[in-house]
Amino acid sequence: MTLPRLYLPRTLEKGDLCLATADQARYLKTVLRLREGDPVLIFNGAGREYDAIIRRHMAERVELEVTGSRFHEADRIRVTLCQAVPKVEKMDGIIRRATELGVARIIPFFAERSVPRWRPEQYPHKQERWQKIAVEASRQCGRTDIAKISEILTFEQMLSAVPESGLRLIPWEEETVRGIREVLRDPDRNNPTEFTVVIGPEGGFTHKEADAITKAGYNSVSLGKRILRVETAAMIAAGLVLYELG
């Protein structure tokens, strides 16, 4: 049986007692109907996972006792996904699936053809929501770390937010020479461990934006002969990097 996993962002030791949040307590008691003595797993989002048991049910909380722990090393390959903000429901799905794949960092940004246009005071709320989606996706898929969701940036800020080290890729529908697999398998790449993938909005990047990205050192690559939806392109590009090199 798959044990329920809870996210508690703190460092714990064997024998420690800790409290599940109110929402987690309702999930354990009402949905799963777990009893005192039943086992659960806790992860702290920083690579450590804990074995625990339910010690006692309280009015609105559940007390847990840690019985063991283990540390999971971070993935050798780190992928940053720079995603031009699409429609809200698409962004939710991209964050969820990118987290499941193992993407380490997601940078949302506005491109010229991005459909949503929010007031700056709305940005923190969007970022907070997306981070919660990443937490839930990590909990569900068994990941012990959590994809970091950056603040929402402008196109220019995005270009300067990514370190120049590593391999940087822009899937571009007008690229006809180099496929992504060819670039990833290039023996002259010196085995990079940091990768950045930039995905455009629903209408694609303008030629001005595409030129700016390639001048910033990104490799223009093709994902195939078909025009892909934003959410499909993001998952294929990130998935291929992690599959080929992860």
C-alpha positions in Angstrom: 0.0 0.0 0.0 1.3 3.5 -0.9 1.7 5.5 2.3 0.3 9.0 2.5 2.9 11.7 2.2 2.8 15.0 4.1 4.8 18.2 3.4 6.3 19.8 6.6 9.1 22.3 5.7 11.3 21.7 8.8 14.1 19.6 10.0 13.1 16.6 12.2 14.9 13.9 14.2 13.9 10.4 15.2 11.6 10.6 18.2 10.4 14.1 17.4 6.7 14.9 17.8 5.2 17.3 15.2 1.7 18.4 14.2 0.1 18.0 10.8 -1.6 21.1 9.5 -5.3 21.4 9.8 -5.9 20.5 6.2 -3.5 17.5 6.5 -5.3 16.4 9.6 -8.7 16.5 7.9 -7.2 14.5 5.0 -5.8 11.8 7.3 -8.9 11.6 9.5 -11.8 12.2 7.2 -10.6 11.1 3.8 -8.1 8.3 4.6 -9.7 7.4 8.0 -6.3 6.6 9.5 -6.0 5.6 13.1 -3.4 6.0 15.9 -0.4 3.9 15.1 -0.9 4.0 11.3 2.3 4.9 9.3 2.8 8.0 7.2 5.7 9.6 5.3 6.8 13.2 5.8 9.1 15.2 3.4 10.5 18.6 4.0 11.1 19.8 0.4 14.9 19.9 0.9 15.7 16.2 0.1 14.9 14.6 3.5 12.1 12.1 4.0 10.8 10.8 7.4 9.0 7.7 8.5 6.3 8.6 11.1 3.3 7.2 12.8 0.1 8.8 14.0 0.6 9.3 17.7 -2.8 10.8 18.5 -5.8 12.6 17.0 -6.6 16.0 18.4 -9.5 18.3 17.8 -8.2 20.0 14.6 -4.7 18.5 14.4 -3.0 15.2 14.3 0.2 14.5 16.3 2.9 12.5 14.5 6.0 10.8 15.9 9.1 10.5 13.7 10.5 7.0 13.6 13.3 7.3 11.1 14.7 9.4 8.3 16.7 9.3 5.1 18.3 11.8 2.8 17.9 11.7 -1.0 20.7 13.3 -3.0 19.7 16.0 -5.5 19.4 15.0 -9.1 22.7 15.4 -11.0 20.9 17.1 -13.9 19.1 20.4 -13.1 16.6 21.8 -15.5 15.3 25.4 -15.4 12.1 25.9 -17.4 11.5 29.5 -18.5 7.8 29.6 -19.4 6.1 32.5 -21.1 2.8 32.8 -19.2 -0.1 31.2 -21.1 -3.7 31.0 -20.0 -4.0 30.3 -16.3 -5.3 26.7 -16.5 -2.4 25.8 -18.9 0.2 27.3 -16.5 -1.2 25.2 -13.7 -0.8 22.1 -15.7 2.7 23.0 -16.9 3.9 23.5 -13.3 2.3 20.3 -12.1 3.8 18.1 -14.9 7.2 19.9 -14.9 7.5 19.2 -11.2 6.5 15.5 -11.7 9.2 15.3 -14.4 11.9 16.6 -12.1 12.4 20.2 -13.3 14.3 22.1 -10.6 13.2 25.7 -11.3 10.4 27.4 -13.2 10.6 31.0 -14.3 7.3 32.5 -15.5 7.7 35.6 -17.7 5.7 37.8 -20.0 6.5 37.7 -23.7 5.1 40.1 -26.3 2.3 37.7 -27.3 1.4 36.5 -23.8 -2.4 36.4 -23.4 -2.8 37.1 -19.7 -2.0 40.7 -18.5 -2.2 41.1 -14.8 -1.6 44.0 -12.5 1.8 43.9 -10.8 0.1 43.6 -7.4 -1.4 40.3 -8.5 2.0 38.7 -9.2 2.7 37.5 -5.7 -0.7 35.8 -5.4 0.0 34.0 -8.7 3.5 32.9 -7.6 2.1 31.7 -4.3 -0.6 29.6 -6.0 1.9 28.1 -8.4 4.3 27.2 -5.6 1.4 25.4 -3.8 0.8 23.4 -7.0 4.5 22.4 -7.1 4.3 21.3 -3.5 1.2 19.2 -4.1 2.8 17.7 -7.3 6.0 16.7 -5.3 3.8 15.2 -2.6 1.9 13.1 -5.1 4.8 11.9 -7.3 7.2 10.9 -4.4 9.7 13.7 -5.0 11.6 14.9 -1.9 12.5 18.3 -3.2 10.2 20.9 -4.7 10.4 22.9 -7.9 11.2 26.5 -7.1 8.7 28.9 -8.7 10.3 32.3 -9.5 8.6 35.6 -9.3 7.0 36.7 -12.6 9.5 38.5 -14.8 9.6 40.6 -18.0 11.2 39.1 -21.1 14.3 41.1 -20.5 14.5 40.2 -16.8 14.2 36.5 -17.8 17.1 36.6 -20.1 19.4 38.0 -17.4 18.0 35.7 -14.6 19.6 32.5 -15.9 23.3 31.9 -15.4 25.4 31.7 -18.5 26.8 28.3 -17.5 25.3 25.1 -18.8 23.3 24.4 -22.0 20.5 26.7 -22.9 17.8 25.8 -25.4 15.0 27.5 -27.2 12.6 25.2 -29.1 11.7 27.3 -32.1 9.1 26.3 -34.7 11.1 27.9 -37.5 14.3 25.9 -36.7 14.9 23.5 -39.5 18.5 22.5 -39.1 19.1 21.1 -35.6 16.8 18.9 -33.6 17.0 18.8 -29.8 18.3 15.3 -29.7 21.2 16.2 -32.0 22.2 19.1 -29.7 21.8 17.0 -26.5 24.0 14.2 -27.9 26.7 16.5 -29.2 30.0 15.0 -27.8 31.6 18.5 -27.7 29.2 19.7 -25.0 31.5 18.5 -22.1 28.7 16.9 -20.2 26.8 19.9 -18.8 24.6 19.4 -15.7 22.7 22.7 -15.9 20.1 23.1 -18.6 17.7 25.9 -19.4 14.7 25.6 -21.7 12.7 28.7 -22.8 9.2 28.1 -24.1 7.1 30.9 -25.7 3.5 31.9 -25.4 0.5 30.6 -27.3 1.3 32.8 -30.3 5.0 32.0 -30.2 7.9 34.3 -29.9 8.3 37.3 -32.2 11.3 37.3 -34.5 12.8 40.1 -32.3 12.4 38.0 -29.2 13.8 34.9 -30.9 16.8 36.9 -32.1 17.4 38.3 -28.6 17.3 34.8 -27.1 19.8 33.3 -29.6 22.1 36.3 -29.2 22.0 35.6 -25.4 23.6 32.3 -26.1 20.6 29.9 -26.4 20.7 27.1 -29.0 17.7 27.1 -31.3 16.4 23.6 -31.7 13.5 21.8 -33.3 11.1 19.5 -31.5 9.9 17.9 -34.8 7.9 18.8 -37.8 4.6 19.6 -36.1 3.5 22.8 -34.4 3.0 21.9 -30.7 0.8 23.5 -28.0 2.6 25.4 -25.4 2.1 22.8 -22.7 3.1 20.0 -25.0 6.3 21.7 -26.1 7.3 22.5 -22.5 6.9 18.8 -21.4 8.6 17.3 -24.4 11.6 19.6 -24.2 12.1 19.2 -20.4 11.4 15.5 -20.7 13.9 14.9 -23.5 16.6 16.7 -21.5 16.0 14.6 -18.4 15.6 11.4 -20.4 18.7 11.8 -22.5 21.0 13.0 -19.7 19.3 12.5 -16.4 
